[in-house]
Amino acid sequence: NKNYILNKKYLEKYKKKLYKKVKTKINKHHL
């Protein structure tokens, strides 16, 4: 179970990173 929580935390971090990347990509496109 501890592993699962760790994975969840990691996933959240990863999602945020990915989201940031996608956002910058979109912003660059609009510029």
mmCIF file of the N, C-alpha and C atoms, coordinates in Angstrom:
data_MODEL
# 
_entry.id   MODEL 
# 
loop_
_atom_site.group_PDB 
_atom_site.id 
_atom_site.type_symbol 
_atom_site.label_atom_id 
_atom_site.label_alt_id 
_atom_site.label_comp_id 
_atom_site.label_asym_id 
_atom_site.label_entity_id 
_atom_site.label_seq_id 
_atom_site.pdbx_PDB_ins_code 
_atom_site.Cartn_x 
_atom_site.Cartn_y 
_atom_site.Cartn_z 
_atom_site.occupancy 
_atom_site.B_iso_or_equiv 
_atom_site.pdbx_formal_charge 
_atom_site.auth_seq_id 
_atom_site.auth_comp_id 
_atom_site.auth_asym_id 
_atom_site.auth_atom_id 
_atom_site.pdbx_PDB_model_num 
ATOM 1  N N  . ASN A 1 1  ? 0.833  -1.210 0.000   1.00 0.00 ? 1  ASN A N  1 
ATOM 2  C CA . ASN A 1 1  ? 0.000  0.000  0.000   1.00 0.00 ? 1  ASN A CA 1 
ATOM 3  C C  . ASN A 1 1  ? 0.862  1.251  0.000   1.00 0.00 ? 1  ASN A C  1 
ATOM 4  N N  . LYS A 1 2  ? 1.967  1.174  0.716   1.00 0.00 ? 2  LYS A N  1 
ATOM 5  C CA . LYS A 1 2  ? 2.860  2.339  0.756   1.00 0.00 ? 2  LYS A CA 1 
ATOM 6  C C  . LYS A 1 2  ? 3.346  2.666  -0.667  1.00 0.00 ? 2  LYS A C  1 
ATOM 7  N N  . ASN A 1 3  ? 3.648  1.612  -1.396  1.00 0.00 ? 3  ASN A N  1 
ATOM 8  C CA . ASN A 1 3  ? 4.112  1.776  -2.764  1.00 0.00 ? 3  ASN A CA 1 
ATOM 9  C C  . ASN A 1 3  ? 3.063  2.491  -3.613  1.00 0.00 ? 3  ASN A C  1 
ATOM 10 N N  . TYR A 1 4  ? 1.821  2.111  -3.406  1.00 0.00 ? 4  TYR A N  1 
ATOM 11 C CA . TYR A 1 4  ? 0.724  2.696  -4.175  1.00 0.00 ? 4  TYR A CA 1 
ATOM 12 C C  . TYR A 1 4  ? 0.644  4.201  -3.934  1.00 0.00 ? 4  TYR A C  1 
ATOM 13 N N  . ILE A 1 5  ? 0.771  4.597  -2.685  1.00 0.00 ? 5  ILE A N  1 
ATOM 14 C CA . ILE A 1 5  ? 0.710  6.036  -2.355  1.00 0.00 ? 5  ILE A CA 1 
ATOM 15 C C  . ILE A 1 5  ? 1.880  6.761  -3.003  1.00 0.00 ? 5  ILE A C  1 
ATOM 16 N N  . LEU A 1 6  ? 3.033  6.139  -2.953  1.00 0.00 ? 6  LEU A N  1 
ATOM 17 C CA . LEU A 1 6  ? 4.218  6.750  -3.557  1.00 0.00 ? 6  LEU A CA 1 
ATOM 18 C C  . LEU A 1 6  ? 3.995  6.934  -5.052  1.00 0.00 ? 6  LEU A C  1 
ATOM 19 N N  . ASN A 1 7  ? 3.475  5.900  -5.692  1.00 0.00 ? 7  ASN A N  1 
ATOM 20 C CA . ASN A 1 7  ? 3.209  5.968  -7.128  1.00 0.00 ? 7  ASN A CA 1 
ATOM 21 C C  . ASN A 1 7  ? 2.209  7.063  -7.450  1.00 0.00 ? 7  ASN A C  1 
ATOM 22 N N  . LYS A 1 8  ? 1.218  7.187  -6.603  1.00 0.00 ? 8  LYS A N  1 
ATOM 23 C CA . LYS A 1 8  ? 0.199  8.217  -6.826  1.00 0.00 ? 8  LYS A CA 1 
ATOM 24 C C  . LYS A 1 8  ? 0.843  9.598  -6.781  1.00 0.00 ? 8  LYS A C  1 
ATOM 25 N N  . LYS A 1 9  ? 1.682  9.812  -5.779  1.00 0.00 ? 9  LYS A N  1 
ATOM 26 C CA . LYS A 1 9  ? 2.361  11.106 -5.643  1.00 0.00 ? 9  LYS A CA 1 
ATOM 27 C C  . LYS A 1 9  ? 3.191  11.378 -6.891  1.00 0.00 ? 9  LYS A C  1 
ATOM 28 N N  . TYR A 1 10 ? 3.926  10.373 -7.317  1.00 0.00 ? 10 TYR A N  1 
ATOM 29 C CA . TYR A 1 10 ? 4.784  10.506 -8.493  1.00 0.00 ? 10 TYR A CA 1 
ATOM 30 C C  . TYR A 1 10 ? 3.947  10.829 -9.726  1.00 0.00 ? 10 TYR A C  1 
ATOM 31 N N  . LEU A 1 11 ? 2.835  10.139 -9.856  1.00 0.00 ? 11 LEU A N  1 
ATOM 32 C CA . LEU A 1 11 ? 1.953  10.356 -11.002 1.00 0.00 ? 11 LEU A CA 1 
ATOM 33 C C  . LEU A 1 11 ? 1.464  11.804 -11.031 1.00 0.00 ? 11 LEU A C  1 
ATOM 34 N N  . GLU A 1 12 ? 1.084  12.310 -9.871  1.00 0.00 ? 12 GLU A N  1 
ATOM 35 C CA . GLU A 1 12 ? 0.595  13.695 -9.802  1.00 0.00 ? 12 GLU A CA 1 
ATOM 36 C C  . GLU A 1 12 ? 1.681  14.653 -10.269 1.00 0.00 ? 12 GLU A C  1 
ATOM 37 N N  . LYS A 1 13 ? 2.897  14.432 -9.774  1.00 0.00 ? 13 LYS A N  1 
ATOM 38 C CA . LYS A 1 13 ? 4.017  15.294 -10.156 1.00 0.00 ? 13 LYS A CA 1 
ATOM 39 C C  . LYS A 1 13 ? 4.215  15.226 -11.670 1.00 0.00 ? 13 LYS A C  1 
ATOM 40 N N  . TYR A 1 14 ? 4.193  13.997 -12.179 1.00 0.00 ? 14 TYR A N  1 
ATOM 41 C CA . TYR A 1 14 ? 4.414  13.776 -13.600 1.00 0.00 ? 14 TYR A CA 1 
ATOM 42 C C  . TYR A 1 14 ? 3.330  14.465 -14.430 1.00 0.00 ? 14 TYR A C  1 
ATOM 43 N N  . LYS A 1 15 ? 2.099  14.334 -13.990 1.00 0.00 ? 15 LYS A N  1 
ATOM 44 C CA . LYS A 1 15 ? 0.980  14.963 -14.704 1.00 0.00 ? 15 LYS A CA 1 
ATOM 45 C C  . LYS A 1 15 ? 1.172  16.473 -14.755 1.00 0.00 ? 15 LYS A C  1 
ATOM 46 N N  . LYS A 1 16 ? 1.542  17.041 -13.627 1.00 0.00 ? 16 LYS A N  1 
ATOM 47 C CA . LYS A 1 16 ? 1.734  18.499 -13.573 1.00 0.00 ? 16 LYS A CA 1 
ATOM 48 C C  . LYS A 1 16 ? 2.838  18.925 -14.520 1.00 0.00 ? 16 LYS A C  1 
ATOM 49 N N  . LYS A 1 17 ? 3.908  18.152 -14.544 1.00 0.00 ? 17 LYS A N  1 
ATOM 50 C CA . LYS A 1 17 ? 5.022  18.460 -15.440 1.00 0.00 ? 17 LYS A CA 1 
ATOM 51 C C  . LYS A 1 17 ? 4.548  18.415 -16.884 1.00 0.00 ? 17 LYS A C  1 
ATOM 52 N N  . LEU A 1 18 ? 3.856  17.341 -17.204 1.00 0.00 ? 18 LEU A N  1 
ATOM 53 C CA . LEU A 1 18 ? 3.364  17.145 -18.565 1.00 0.00 ? 18 LEU A CA 1 
ATOM 54 C C  . LEU A 1 18 ? 2.414  18.286 -18.932 1.00 0.00 ? 18 LEU A C  1 
ATOM 55 N N  . TYR A 1 19 ? 1.531  18.629 -18.011 1.00 0.00 ? 19 TYR A N  1 
ATOM 56 C CA . TYR A 1 19 ? 0.559  19.686 -18.253 1.00 0.00 ? 19 TYR A CA 1 
ATOM 57 C C  . TYR A 1 19 ? 1.267  21.003 -18.538 1.00 0.00 ? 19 TYR A C  1 
ATOM 58 N N  . LYS A 1 20 ? 2.326  21.275 -17.768 1.00 0.00 ? 20 LYS A N  1 
ATOM 59 C CA . LYS A 1 20 ? 3.093  22.503 -17.960 1.00 0.00 ? 20 LYS A CA 1 
ATOM 60 C C  . LYS A 1 20 ? 3.697  22.517 -19.357 1.00 0.00 ? 20 LYS A C  1 
ATOM 61 N N  . LYS A 1 21 ? 4.270  21.392 -19.743 1.00 0.00 ? 21 LYS A N  1 
ATOM 62 C CA . LYS A 1 21 ? 4.886  21.288 -21.065 1.00 0.00 ? 21 LYS A CA 1 
ATOM 63 C C  . LYS A 1 21 ? 3.864  21.566 -22.146 1.00 0.00 ? 21 LYS A C  1 
ATOM 64 N N  . VAL A 1 22 ? 2.726  20.921 -22.053 1.00 0.00 ? 22 VAL A N  1 
ATOM 65 C CA . VAL A 1 22 ? 1.672  21.090 -23.055 1.00 0.00 ? 22 VAL A CA 1 
ATOM 66 C C  . VAL A 1 22 ? 1.217  22.547 -23.080 1.00 0.00 ? 22 VAL A C  1 
ATOM 67 N N  . LYS A 1 23 ? 1.093  23.137 -21.902 1.00 0.00 ? 23 LYS A N  1 
ATOM 68 C CA . LYS A 1 23 ? 0.646  24.524 -21.819 1.00 0.00 ? 23 LYS A CA 1 
ATOM 69 C C  . LYS A 1 23 ? 1.633  25.444 -22.533 1.00 0.00 ? 23 LYS A C  1 
ATOM 70 N N  . THR A 1 24 ? 2.920  25.250 -22.293 1.00 0.00 ? 24 THR A N  1 
ATOM 71 C CA . THR A 1 24 ? 3.917  26.103 -22.937 1.00 0.00 ? 24 THR A CA 1 
ATOM 72 C C  . THR A 1 24 ? 3.879  25.903 -24.447 1.00 0.00 ? 24 THR A C  1 
ATOM 73 N N  . LYS A 1 25 ? 3.679  24.676 -24.859 1.00 0.00 ? 25 LYS A N  1 
ATOM 74 C CA . LYS A 1 25 ? 3.582  24.390 -26.291 1.00 0.00 ? 25 LYS A CA 1 
ATOM 75 C C  . LYS A 1 25 ? 2.430  25.175 -26.896 1.00 0.00 ? 25 LYS A C  1 
ATOM 76 N N  . ILE A 1 26 ? 1.293  25.130 -26.236 1.00 0.00 ? 26 ILE A N  1 
ATOM 77 C CA . ILE A 1 26 ? 0.100  25.828 -26.736 1.00 0.00 ? 26 ILE A CA 1 
ATOM 78 C C  . ILE A 1 26 ? 0.353  27.337 -26.742 1.00 0.00 ? 26 ILE A C  1 
ATOM 79 N N  . ASN A 1 27 ? 0.971  27.834 -25.691 1.00 0.00 ? 27 ASN A N  1 
ATOM 80 C CA . ASN A 1 27 ? 1.245  29.267 -25.600 1.00 0.00 ? 27 ASN A CA 1 
ATOM 81 C C  . ASN A 1 27 ? 2.168  29.705 -26.728 1.00 0.00 ? 27 ASN A C  1 
ATOM 82 N N  . LYS A 1 28 ? 3.181  28.912 -27.011 1.00 0.00 ? 28 LYS A N  1 
ATOM 83 C CA . LYS A 1 28 ? 4.107  29.237 -28.090 1.00 0.00 ? 28 LYS A CA 1 
ATOM 84 C C  . LYS A 1 28 ? 3.354  29.290 -29.409 1.00 0.00 ? 28 LYS A C  1 
ATOM 85 N N  . HIS A 1 29 ? 2.422  28.394 -29.570 1.00 0.00 ? 29 HIS A N  1 
ATOM 86 C CA . HIS A 1 29 ? 1.642  28.341 -30.805 1.00 0.00 ? 29 HIS A CA 1 
ATOM 87 C C  . HIS A 1 29 ? 0.833  29.623 -30.980 1.00 0.00 ? 29 HIS A C  1 
ATOM 88 N N  . HIS A 1 30 ? 0.284  30.106 -29.889 1.00 0.00 ? 30 HIS A N  1 
ATOM 89 C CA . HIS A 1 30 ? -0.558 31.295 -29.966 1.00 0.00 ? 30 HIS A CA 1 
ATOM 90 C C  . HIS A 1 30 ? 0.270  32.550 -30.184 1.00 0.00 ? 30 HIS A C  1 
ATOM 91 N N  . LEU A 1 31 ? 1.538  32.498 -29.782 1.00 0.00 ? 31 LEU A N  1 
ATOM 92 C CA . LEU A 1 31 ? 2.407  33.656 -30.005 1.00 0.00 ? 31 LEU A CA 1 
ATOM 93 C C  . LEU A 1 31 ? 2.791  33.674 -31.473 1.00 0.00 ? 31 LEU A C  1 
# 
